[in-house]
Amino acid sequence: MQRFQVASPMIEAPPNPDLSIFVVIPAFQETSLVKVLDSLYQCDRAGMAIEVLVVVNHSADADDATESMSAASCQQVELFARKYGSPSFCIRSLMLVLPVKKAGVGLARKMGMDEAVWRFRKSGNDGIIINLDADCTCAVNYFKEIALFFKTTNWEAAGIYFEHPLAECTKQEREAIIKYELHLRYFINAQLLVGLPYAYHTVGSSMAVRSSAYQRMGGMNSRKAGEDFYFLQKFISIGVFGEILATAVFPSARSSHRVPFGTGRAMGQILSGEEQFTYALQSFLDLTYLSSAADKLFVGADIETWSQGLPETVQSFFKGNNWPARLTEVVQETRSIQAFRKRFLQYFDAFQLMKYVHHCRQWYPDQQVYPEALKLATSLGLPASKCDPSRLLHWYRQRDKSRVG
């Protein structure tokens, strides 16, 4: 493996020789970091050596108020570390002034994860790099279950189960976050319904990766938003991504406009009166024809004739994205029906899926999330009577928890 290149280390102090877990927390314009740090402190950490790095960051063109917030954040971390830190639970912050054109959560996350690589190299361990956000808390078995997962499986990266806490929300916030989380869970379960292999949540605040795998995949990207999605797709696409479902991360349901999409932006839009829409269920159901018709290609069906039996949405998408040539290649390069099915679905990855559902809007406009999520749930066996949005979200959460990680 070519040695992963990272910038010079920023932390001079030597790591604990038994370092096994490194937590990266990007922080921008945060008023309080005590809640997330205390949540980690309260976790079961028996027998583990853990480092927590808060990457306090702002752009080089930040105003005085932002710079003052960054300084205050670093001071909060230092005070917390003095009181609760130890050789086996090391807490520190870094103040990073980022280039104007690149400043954002992606670069902050990357610099923190790259620093984790240095810490593990110095300790001689292939540890676990965890990503958490500054507005999150976690279950008390967080470290225990993450460590157990990587100890007992061969997965190289993982998503960690998450739930937005509802109890601490106002009535309006509760209604808004239920709609948004329903959208997230509906989208994944609609993919599972039609047998797509890349149906995973990709959330930056609830992901973990082995240090060696992080290096092998070229590290984190520095996108201003969506960095988590693009990073995790590297692992999902080659089948080395799992799910940690026995613990949980609890991201805040706060409103924010720091990034162009995600929880904060969605909350702001819903609270301002916008409706939460989601992709029409029929756009996913049209894909079920693929799995039932795919085998005909392998046994010699003409692609043009075969495609005419597909829904118009799928036909149009395939023709516009050169799928006839791709499918011909798959048929020629596979020897068994099982290998063909696998390659066939691999072409339809998360990026193709997003292009497809956007393409389908010509036929099926986006729908309000609650009716569409209820429609999917009832098709999967949920009784529709007396199922309000809160109960529906609970049903989806229980379903997601029961998946095989």
C-alpha positions as CSV (number, residue, x, y, z in Angstrom):
1,M,0.0,0.0,0.0
2,Q,1.4,3.4,-1.0
3,R,2.0,5.4,2.2
4,F,-0.8,7.9,2.7
5,Q,0.6,11.5,2.6
6,V,-0.6,13.9,5.3
7,A,0.6,17.3,6.4
8,S,2.9,17.6,9.4
9,P,1.4,16.7,12.7
10,M,-0.1,19.6,14.7
11,I,-0.1,17.9,18.1
12,E,3.4,17.7,19.6
13,A,2.7,15.7,22.8
14,P,3.2,11.9,22.3
15,P,0.0,9.8,22.3
16,N,-0.9,7.1,24.8
17,P,0.9,4.0,23.5
18,D,-2.4,2.1,23.9
19,L,-4.4,4.6,21.8
20,S,-7.3,2.8,20.2
21,I,-10.0,5.4,19.5
22,F,-9.7,9.0,18.1
23,V,-12.8,11.2,18.0
24,V,-12.8,14.2,15.6
25,I,-15.3,17.0,16.4
26,P,-15.4,19.9,13.9
27,A,-16.6,23.1,15.6
28,F,-17.6,26.4,13.9
29,Q,-19.4,29.2,15.7
30,E,-20.4,26.9,18.6
31,T,-21.7,28.6,21.8
32,S,-21.1,25.5,24.0
33,L,-19.1,22.4,23.6
34,V,-19.6,21.1,27.2
35,K,-22.6,19.0,26.3
36,V,-20.9,16.8,23.6
37,L,-17.7,16.5,25.7
38,D,-19.6,15.5,28.8
39,S,-21.6,13.0,26.8
40,L,-18.3,11.3,25.8
41,Y,-17.0,11.5,29.3
42,Q,-20.0,9.7,30.6
43,C,-19.5,6.8,28.2
44,D,-18.2,3.4,29.3
45,R,-14.5,3.7,28.5
46,A,-13.1,0.8,30.6
47,G,-9.8,-0.5,29.2
48,M,-9.6,2.0,26.4
49,A,-7.2,4.8,25.6
50,I,-9.2,7.5,23.8
51,E,-8.3,10.9,22.3
52,V,-10.9,13.6,21.6
53,L,-9.9,16.4,19.2
54,V,-12.2,19.4,18.8
55,V,-11.2,21.1,15.5
56,V,-12.3,24.7,16.1
57,N,-12.2,26.5,12.8
58,H,-13.1,29.6,10.9
59,S,-12.3,31.2,7.6
60,A,-9.4,33.6,7.1
61,D,-11.9,36.3,6.3
62,A,-14.0,35.7,9.5
63,D,-15.3,38.7,11.4
64,D,-14.2,39.6,14.9
65,A,-17.3,38.0,16.5
66,T,-16.5,34.6,14.9
67,E,-12.9,34.8,15.9
68,S,-14.0,35.5,19.5
69,M,-16.3,32.5,19.4
70,S,-13.5,30.3,18.2
71,A,-11.2,31.5,21.0
72,A,-14.0,30.9,23.6
73,S,-14.6,27.4,22.2
74,C,-10.9,26.5,22.7
75,Q,-11.0,27.9,26.2
76,Q,-14.1,25.7,26.9
77,V,-12.3,22.6,25.7
78,E,-9.2,23.4,27.8
79,L,-11.2,24.0,31.0
80,F,-13.1,20.7,30.4
81,A,-9.9,18.8,29.7
82,R,-8.2,20.1,32.9
83,K,-11.1,18.9,35.0
84,Y,-12.0,15.6,33.3
85,G,-9.1,14.6,31.1
86,S,-6.7,11.8,31.9
87,P,-3.9,9.8,30.1
88,S,-6.6,7.4,28.9
89,F,-9.1,10.1,28.0
90,C,-7.2,12.9,26.4
91,I,-9.2,16.0,25.3
92,R,-7.7,18.8,23.3
93,S,-8.6,21.4,20.7
94,L,-6.9,22.9,17.7
95,M,-7.7,26.4,16.4
96,L,-7.5,26.3,12.6
97,V,-7.8,29.4,10.3
98,L,-8.8,27.9,7.0
99,P,-8.3,29.4,3.4
100,V,-11.3,31.4,2.3
101,K,-12.1,29.3,-0.7
102,K,-11.8,25.9,1.1
103,A,-13.1,26.8,4.6
104,G,-15.9,24.5,5.7
105,V,-16.7,21.3,7.6
106,G,-15.1,19.1,5.0
107,L,-11.7,20.6,5.4
108,A,-12.0,20.8,9.2
109,R,-13.0,17.1,9.3
110,K,-10.2,16.1,7.0
111,M,-7.5,17.9,9.0
112,G,-8.8,16.3,12.2
113,M,-8.9,12.8,10.6
114,D,-5.4,13.3,9.1
115,E,-4.2,14.2,12.6
116,A,-5.7,11.0,13.9
117,V,-3.5,9.1,11.4
118,W,-0.4,10.7,12.8
119,R,-1.5,9.8,16.4
120,F,-2.0,6.2,15.5
121,R,1.2,6.0,13.5
122,K,3.1,7.3,16.6
123,S,1.4,4.9,18.9
124,G,2.0,2.0,16.5
125,N,-1.7,1.0,16.4
126,D,-4.3,0.7,13.7
127,G,-7.1,2.4,15.7
128,I,-10.6,3.7,15.0
129,I,-11.3,7.2,13.8
130,I,-14.7,8.4,14.9
131,N,-16.5,11.4,13.6
132,L,-19.0,13.3,15.8
133,D,-20.5,16.8,15.5
134,A,-20.4,19.5,18.2
135,D,-24.2,19.5,18.6
136,C,-24.4,15.8,19.3
137,T,-24.6,13.5,22.3
138,C,-24.3,9.7,22.4
139,A,-25.4,6.6,24.2
140,V,-23.3,5.5,27.2
141,N,-22.2,2.3,25.3
142,Y,-20.9,4.4,22.4
143,F,-17.2,3.5,22.7
144,K,-17.9,0.0,23.8
145,E,-20.0,-1.0,20.9
146,I,-17.9,0.8,18.3
147,A,-14.8,-1.0,19.6
148,L,-16.6,-4.3,19.7
149,F,-17.9,-3.9,16.1
150,F,-14.4,-3.4,14.7
151,K,-12.9,-6.1,16.8
152,T,-15.4,-8.8,15.8
153,T,-15.9,-7.9,12.1
154,N,-13.8,-7.2,9.0
155,W,-15.7,-4.1,8.0
156,E,-13.4,-1.1,7.2
157,A,-15.9,1.7,7.9
158,A,-19.4,1.9,9.5
159,G,-22.4,4.1,10.0
160,I,-23.6,4.5,13.5
161,Y,-27.3,4.4,14.3
162,F,-28.7,7.9,15.0
163,E,-31.9,9.5,16.3
164,H,-32.7,13.1,16.6
165,P,-33.8,13.7,20.3
166,L,-37.5,14.8,20.4
167,A,-38.0,15.4,24.1
168,E,-35.9,18.6,24.2
169,C,-37.7,20.1,21.2
170,T,-40.5,22.7,21.2
171,K,-43.7,21.6,19.6
172,Q,-42.8,23.3,16.3
173,E,-39.3,21.8,16.3
174,R,-40.6,18.4,17.1
175,E,-43.0,18.5,14.2
176,A,-40.2,19.7,11.9
177,I,-37.5,17.2,12.8
178,I,-40.0,14.3,12.6
179,K,-40.7,15.3,9.0
180,Y,-37.0,15.5,8.2
181,E,-36.0,12.3,9.8
182,L,-39.0,10.5,8.2
183,H,-37.6,11.7,4.9
184,L,-34.2,10.2,5.6
185,R,-35.5,6.9,6.8
186,Y,-38.1,6.6,4.0
187,F,-35.4,7.2,1.4
188,I,-33.3,4.3,2.7
189,N,-36.2,1.9,3.2
190,A,-37.6,2.6,-0.3
191,Q,-34.2,1.5,-1.7
192,L,-34.3,-1.6,0.4
193,L,-37.8,-2.4,-0.8
194,V,-36.5,-2.7,-4.4
195,G,-33.3,-4.5,-3.5
196,L,-30.7,-1.8,-4.1
197,P,-27.4,-2.7,-2.4
198,Y,-26.3,0.8,-1.4
199,A,-29.1,1.7,1.0
200,Y,-27.1,3.2,3.9
201,H,-27.3,6.5,5.9
202,T,-24.2,8.6,5.3
203,V,-24.1,11.0,8.1
204,G,-20.9,12.8,9.1
205,S,-21.8,12.9,12.8
206,S,-22.3,9.1,13.0
207,M,-19.5,7.4,11.1
208,A,-16.3,5.5,12.0
209,V,-13.4,4.1,10.0
210,R,-10.2,2.1,10.6
211,S,-7.1,4.3,10.3
212,S,-5.5,1.9,7.8
213,A,-8.7,1.9,5.7
214,Y,-8.9,5.7,5.9
215,Q,-5.4,5.9,4.5
216,R,-5.9,3.3,1.8
217,M,-8.9,5.1,0.5
218,G,-7.0,8.4,0.2
219,G,-8.5,10.1,3.3
220,M,-11.3,12.6,3.6
221,N,-12.2,15.1,0.9
222,S,-12.5,18.8,1.7
223,R,-15.9,19.6,0.3
224,K,-17.8,22.4,2.0
225,A,-20.8,20.0,2.3
226,G,-21.6,16.4,1.5
227,E,-18.1,15.4,2.4
228,D,-19.5,12.5,4.5
229,F,-21.6,11.1,1.6
230,Y,-18.7,11.1,-0.9
231,F,-16.2,9.7,1.7
232,L,-18.4,6.8,2.7
233,Q,-19.4,5.9,-0.8
234,K,-15.8,4.7,-1.3
235,F,-16.4,2.0,1.2
236,I,-20.0,1.2,0.4
237,S,-19.3,0.7,-3.3
238,I,-16.8,-2.0,-2.7
239,G,-18.7,-3.8,0.0
240,V,-16.6,-3.0,3.1
241,F,-19.1,-0.8,4.9
242,G,-21.2,-2.0,7.9
243,E,-23.6,-0.6,10.4
244,I,-23.3,-0.2,14.2
245,L,-26.8,-0.5,15.5
246,A,-26.3,-1.4,19.2
247,T,-25.6,2.2,20.2
248,A,-26.7,5.6,19.1
249,V,-25.7,9.1,18.3
250,F,-28.2,11.9,19.0
251,P,-27.7,14.9,16.6
252,S,-29.4,18.1,17.6
253,A,-32.5,19.2,15.8
254,R,-31.3,22.8,15.7
255,S,-31.8,25.1,12.7
256,S,-28.7,26.2,10.9
257,H,-27.7,27.7,7.5
258,R,-24.0,26.8,7.7
259,V,-24.3,24.3,4.8
260,P,-26.6,24.2,1.8
261,F,-28.4,21.0,2.9
262,G,-28.7,18.6,5.9
263,T,-30.5,18.7,9.2
264,G,-29.9,22.4,10.0
265,R,-30.9,23.8,6.7
266,A,-34.0,21.5,6.5
267,M,-35.1,22.6,10.0
268,G,-34.7,26.2,9.1
269,Q,-36.8,25.8,6.0
270,I,-39.6,23.8,7.7
271,L,-39.8,26.1,10.7
272,S,-40.1,29.1,8.3
273,G,-43.2,27.5,6.8
274,E,-41.9,25.3,4.0
275,E,-43.2,21.8,3.6
276,Q,-40.8,18.8,3.7
277,F,-41.1,16.9,0.5
278,T,-39.6,13.6,-0.6
279,Y,-39.2,11.5,-3.7
280,A,-42.3,9.8,-5.0
281,L,-42.6,6.1,-4.0
282,Q,-43.5,5.2,-7.5
283,S,-40.1,6.2,-8.8
284,F,-38.6,3.4,-6.6
285,L,-41.4,0.9,-7.4
286,D,-40.6,1.3,-11.1
287,L,-37.1,-0.1,-10.3
288,T,-38.7,-3.4,-9.1
289,Y,-39.1,-4.3,-12.8
290,L,-35.3,-4.4,-13.1
291,S,-34.7,-7.2,-10.6
292,S,-37.5,-9.3,-12.1
293,A,-36.4,-8.7,-15.7
294,A,-32.6,-8.6,-15.3
295,D,-32.1,-12.4,-15.6
296,K,-33.6,-12.3,-19.1
297,L,-30.6,-10.3,-20.2
298,F,-28.1,-12.8,-19.0
299,V,-29.8,-15.7,-20.9
300,G,-29.6,-13.8,-24.1
301,A,-32.5,-11.3,-24.5
302,D,-31.9,-8.4,-26.9
303,I,-31.3,-5.3,-24.8
304,E,-33.5,-3.0,-27.0
305,T,-36.4,-5.4,-26.9
306,W,-35.9,-6.0,-23.1
307,S,-35.8,-2.3,-22.3
308,Q,-39.2,-1.8,-24.0
309,G,-40.8,-3.8,-21.2
310,L,-39.5,-1.4,-18.6
311,P,-41.5,1.6,-17.2
312,E,-41.0,4.8,-19.2
313,T,-39.1,6.4,-16.3
314,V,-36.5,3.6,-16.4
315,Q,-36.3,3.4,-20.2
316,S,-35.7,7.1,-20.5
317,F,-33.1,7.2,-17.8
318,F,-31.2,4.2,-19.3
319,K,-31.1,5.6,-22.8
320,G,-29.9,9.0,-21.5
321,N,-27.1,7.5,-19.5
322,N,-25.6,5.0,-22.0
323,W,-27.0,2.0,-20.1
324,P,-27.4,-0.3,-23.2
325,A,-23.6,-0.3,-23.6
326,R,-23.0,-0.8,-19.9
327,L,-25.4,-3.7,-19.7
328,T,-23.8,-5.4,-22.8
329,E,-20.4,-5.1,-21.0
330,V,-21.8,-6.7,-17.8
331,V,-23.3,-9.6,-19.8
332,Q,-20.0,-10.3,-21.6
333,E,-17.9,-10.1,-18.4
334,T,-19.9,-12.3,-16.1
335,R,-20.0,-16.1,-16.0
336,S,-22.9,-16.8,-13.6
337,I,-26.3,-15.4,-13.0
338,Q,-25.3,-14.5,-9.4
339,A,-22.3,-12.5,-10.6
340,F,-24.4,-10.9,-13.3
341,R,-27.0,-9.8,-10.7
342,K,-24.3,-8.3,-8.5
343,R,-22.6,-6.4,-11.3
344,F,-25.9,-5.3,-12.6
345,L,-26.9,-3.7,-9.3
346,Q,-23.4,-2.3,-8.7
347,Y,-23.8,0.0,-11.7
348,F,-26.8,1.5,-10.1
349,D,-24.9,3.0,-7.2
350,A,-25.9,5.9,-5.0
351,F,-24.8,8.5,-7.5
352,Q,-26.9,6.9,-10.3
353,L,-29.8,6.6,-7.9
354,M,-29.8,10.3,-7.2
355,K,-29.7,11.1,-10.9
356,Y,-32.5,8.7,-11.4
357,V,-34.9,10.0,-8.7
358,H,-34.3,13.5,-10.0
359,H,-35.0,12.4,-13.5
360,C,-38.3,10.8,-12.4
361,R,-39.6,14.2,-11.2
362,Q,-40.8,14.6,-14.8
363,W,-43.3,11.9,-14.2
364,Y,-43.7,11.8,-10.4
365,P,-43.4,15.2,-8.7
366,D,-42.0,15.2,-5.1
367,Q,-44.6,14.4,-2.5
368,Q,-45.2,15.5,1.1
369,V,-43.1,13.2,3.3
370,Y,-45.7,11.9,5.8
371,P,-48.3,10.4,3.2
372,E,-45.5,8.9,1.1
373,A,-43.6,7.4,4.1
374,L,-46.9,6.0,5.4
375,K,-47.7,4.5,2.0
376,L,-44.3,2.7,2.0
377,A,-44.8,1.6,5.7
378,T,-48.2,0.1,5.0
379,S,-46.9,-1.8,2.0
380,L,-44.3,-3.3,4.4
381,G,-47.0,-4.4,6.9
382,L,-47.7,-1.4,9.2
383,P,-51.4,-1.0,10.0
384,A,-52.3,2.5,8.7
385,S,-55.0,3.2,11.3
386,K,-54.1,5.8,14.0
387,C,-50.5,6.1,12.7
388,D,-49.6,9.8,13.3
389,P,-46.1,11.1,12.1
390,S,-44.5,10.5,15.6
391,R,-45.6,6.8,15.6
392,L,-44.6,6.4,12.0
393,L,-41.1,7.6,12.8
394,H,-40.9,5.3,15.8
395,W,-41.8,2.4,13.4
396,Y,-39.1,3.4,11.0
397,R,-36.6,3.7,13.7
398,Q,-37.4,0.2,15.1
399,R,-37.1,-1.2,11.6
400,D,-33.7,0.4,11.0
401,K,-32.4,-0.8,14.3
402,S,-33.3,-4.4,13.4
403,R,-31.2,-4.4,10.2
404,V,-28.2,-6.7,10.2
405,G,-25.2,-4.4,10.6
